[in-house]
Amino acid sequence: MNFENLSHIRRAILLLLKQEGPADMAKLAAGLKVTKEAIRQQLVVLHKEGWIQRDVVREGRARSGRPTARYALTPAGDHIFPKAYDTLASELLETLSRQWGPDALRQILSAFTENRVQQWQSKLEGRTLAEKVKGLKDLYLAKDPFTSVVETPDGFRLVENNCPFLNVASQQPALCSVTVSMLARLLGVQVVREERFQSGNGRCVFHIYKNKPLGPKQKAFQWEPPAAPGPRAEAAPPR
């Protein structure tokens, strides 16, 4: 689904539902000054594509009146309108670190990492390293078209061309320690992020070393080492 490809009237319907809340066909037609039939055709498409949901209600105190279809935005439909999730997440992490210190932030990220590891372990059980790496390609987005796996003589490279958390990670690079630690824990080998969005590389590349198993201390959550100094590298430590 692509909001940009929607016709003007379909966008107008979504905007009206956002502003006015759930509405029936008559209310939508009146609000947009078009016929009910014109609205009906657009609602069928919007419902089929998952932008809106359709609920049948009965009017009247006894709920025994004539049934009426009412339309409302689905989560996908609501998501097209401006949100500030990135700003909120970044400010929460900044406040946590400032108020309670880096140790508190480390504990939170460690617990988050452990939770994600537990969720993924059962999905990867019994697989070879190569199969696990390919499975983890979808770590954050199912069927992610922007992440690929490249086999190397010493292991694999997981190439991420689109980071779904880039806005937050740019402000809070400590968040990237979760991904590195999670990959290492799930694969049982050392993982190093060789390229970073924050360093201006335009992507993140995680080098997975198949012949470097994790030591006992490495199985716990660890801060990712800072990027190597360079003209575009960010060498600042995690917040």
matplotlib code that plots the C-alpha trace (Angstrom):
import matplotlib.pyplot as plt

x = [0.0, 1.3, -0.5, 1.1, -0.6, -4.1, -6.5, -7.5, -10.9, -9.5, -7.0, -9.9, -11.9, -9.0, -8.5, -12.2, -12.2, -9.1, -10.6, -14.2, -13.8, -15.9, -18.6, -21.2, -21.5, -24.0, -21.8, -18.8, -20.7, -22.1, -18.7, -17.0, -20.0, -20.2, -22.9, -23.2, -22.5, -19.2, -18.2, -19.3, -16.9, -14.0, -14.8, -14.7, -11.2, -9.9, -11.4, -9.9, -6.4, -6.6, -6.8, -10.2, -12.3, -16.1, -18.3, -22.1, -24.0, -27.7, -29.0, -31.4, -31.5, -32.6, -30.1, -32.9, -33.0, -31.8, -28.1, -25.7, -22.2, -19.7, -16.1, -13.0, -9.3, -7.3, -3.8, -2.3, -4.6, -3.9, -0.1, 0.0, -0.6, 2.3, 3.8, 6.6, 7.7, 11.3, 11.5, 9.7, 12.0, 15.1, 14.1, 13.1, 16.6, 18.3, 16.3, 16.9, 20.7, 20.8, 18.6, 20.0, 23.3, 24.8, 24.4, 20.6, 20.6, 22.8, 20.4, 17.4, 19.1, 20.4, 16.9, 15.5, 18.3, 17.6, 13.9, 14.5, 17.0, 14.4, 11.8, 14.2, 16.0, 13.1, 12.8, 16.5, 16.9, 18.5, 19.6, 23.1, 24.9, 24.2, 20.5, 20.4, 22.1, 19.5, 16.7, 18.0, 17.8, 14.2, 15.2, 13.2, 11.1, 9.4, 10.6, 12.9, 13.8, 16.6, 18.7, 20.9, 23.4, 26.8, 29.0, 32.7, 35.7, 35.6, 31.8, 29.1, 28.2, 24.7, 24.1, 21.4, 20.5, 17.5, 17.5, 13.9, 15.3, 17.8, 16.4, 16.6, 19.9, 21.5, 20.7, 21.2, 24.0, 23.9, 20.7, 22.9, 24.6, 21.4, 21.5, 25.2, 24.8, 21.6, 23.2, 26.2, 24.1, 21.8, 24.6, 27.1, 30.0, 31.6, 29.8, 31.4, 29.6, 32.1, 30.0, 27.6, 24.9, 26.1, 29.6, 28.1, 28.4, 24.8, 24.3, 25.2, 27.3, 27.6, 30.6, 29.8, 32.9, 32.1, 35.4, 35.3, 32.9, 31.8, 33.6, 31.7, 32.0, 30.9, 27.5, 26.4, 25.2, 28.1, 28.5, 29.5, 33.0, 33.2, 33.8, 37.4, 38.6, 38.4, 37.2, 33.5, 33.6, 31.9, 34.2, 31.9, 31.2, 27.7, 25.5]
y = [0.0, 3.4, 6.6, 8.6, 6.5, 7.2, 9.4, 12.8, 11.6, 8.6, 10.8, 13.2, 10.3, 9.2, 12.8, 13.2, 10.0, 11.2, 14.6, 13.5, 9.9, 6.9, 7.8, 6.3, 6.7, 9.5, 11.6, 11.1, 12.0, 15.2, 16.1, 15.8, 17.1, 14.0, 11.4, 8.3, 6.1, 8.0, 7.4, 3.8, 2.9, 4.5, 2.9, -0.6, 0.1, 1.6, -1.3, -3.9, -2.3, -2.2, 1.6, 1.5, -1.0, -1.5, -2.2, -2.8, -1.1, -0.8, 2.6, 3.3, 2.6, -1.0, -1.7, -3.2, -0.6, -0.7, -1.8, 0.9, 0.4, 2.7, 3.2, 4.0, 4.1, 0.9, 1.2, 1.3, 4.1, 6.1, 5.6, 7.8, 10.9, 12.7, 10.9, 11.8, 8.3, 8.9, 12.1, 10.6, 7.5, 9.6, 11.9, 9.0, 7.4, 10.8, 11.4, 8.0, 8.3, 11.8, 11.1, 7.7, 7.4, 5.1, 2.0, 2.4, 2.7, -0.3, -2.3, -1.3, -2.1, -5.4, -6.5, -5.5, -7.5, -10.5, -10.3, -10.2, -13.1, -15.2, -14.4, -15.5, -18.5, -20.9, -19.8, -20.5, -23.7, -26.6, -24.4, -24.0, -20.8, -19.8, -20.6, -18.5, -15.5, -15.6, -15.9, -12.9, -10.8, -10.2, -9.2, -6.0, -6.1, -9.3, -10.0, -7.0, -6.1, -3.7, -6.2, -8.9, -11.5, -11.9, -14.9, -14.3, -16.6, -16.0, -15.9, -13.6, -9.9, -8.8, -5.6, -3.3, -0.6, 0.8, 1.2, 1.4, 3.2, 5.5, 8.7, 7.5, 5.7, 8.8, 10.6, 7.6, 5.4, 3.2, 1.7, 0.0, -2.0, -3.9, -5.1, -6.1, -7.9, -9.6, -10.9, -12.2, -14.0, -15.6, -16.7, -17.7, -16.0, -12.5, -9.8, -6.5, -3.5, -2.5, 0.3, 2.6, 5.0, 7.3, 7.4, 8.5, 5.1, 5.1, 1.6, -0.7, -3.8, -6.5, -8.8, -12.3, -14.3, -18.0, -19.2, -16.8, -18.3, -16.1, -16.4, -16.6, -12.9, -12.0, -13.7, -10.8, -7.5, -5.3, -1.8, -1.7, -0.3, 3.2, 3.5, 3.6, 7.2, 8.5, 11.5, 10.5, 8.2, 8.9, 8.0, 9.2, 6.6, 5.4, 7.7]
z = [0.0, -0.9, 0.3, -2.5, -5.1, -3.7, -5.6, -4.3, -3.1, -1.3, 0.6, 1.4, 2.9, 5.1, 6.2, 7.1, 9.1, 10.9, 11.7, 12.5, 13.6, 12.5, 10.0, 7.8, 4.0, 4.3, 6.6, 4.3, 1.2, 2.8, 4.2, 0.8, -1.2, -3.5, -4.0, -1.9, -4.9, -5.5, -1.9, -2.0, -4.8, -3.0, 0.3, -1.3, -2.5, 0.7, 2.7, 0.3, 0.6, 4.4, 5.0, 6.6, 8.5, 8.2, 11.2, 11.0, 13.9, 14.7, 15.6, 18.4, 22.1, 21.8, 19.0, 16.9, 14.2, 10.7, 10.5, 9.3, 8.1, 9.7, 8.6, 10.6, 10.0, 10.5, 12.3, 8.8, 7.8, 10.9, 10.5, 7.4, 9.5, 11.2, 14.2, 16.6, 17.7, 16.9, 18.9, 21.9, 21.9, 21.7, 24.5, 26.7, 26.3, 26.8, 30.0, 31.3, 30.8, 32.3, 35.3, 36.3, 34.5, 31.9, 34.1, 34.1, 30.3, 30.0, 32.2, 30.1, 26.8, 28.2, 29.3, 25.9, 24.2, 26.4, 25.6, 21.8, 22.1, 23.8, 21.1, 18.3, 19.8, 19.2, 15.5, 14.9, 16.9, 14.9, 12.0, 10.6, 10.9, 7.3, 7.8, 11.0, 9.3, 6.5, 9.1, 11.0, 7.8, 8.9, 12.4, 12.4, 9.2, 7.8, 4.3, 4.4, 0.8, 2.0, 3.9, 2.2, 3.2, 1.5, 2.2, 2.8, 3.3, 7.1, 7.5, 6.3, 6.0, 6.8, 4.8, 6.0, 3.5, 5.5, 9.2, 10.6, 13.7, 12.0, 13.4, 17.0, 16.5, 15.1, 18.3, 20.6, 19.1, 22.2, 20.7, 18.0, 20.7, 21.0, 17.4, 17.5, 20.9, 19.7, 16.5, 18.4, 21.0, 18.5, 16.2, 18.9, 17.1, 17.1, 15.2, 14.2, 12.6, 9.9, 8.3, 10.0, 8.9, 11.7, 10.0, 6.7, 5.0, 3.9, 5.3, 8.2, 7.5, 10.2, 9.8, 11.2, 12.0, 11.7, 13.3, 16.3, 18.9, 21.7, 25.0, 28.3, 29.0, 25.5, 26.0, 28.2, 26.8, 25.8, 24.4, 20.8, 20.4, 18.9, 15.2, 14.1, 13.7, 10.2, 8.1, 8.4, 11.5, 14.7, 17.6, 20.4, 23.1, 23.7, 25.8]

ax = plt.figure().add_subplot(projection="3d")
ax.plot(x, y, z, "-o")
ax.set_aspect("equal")
plt.show()
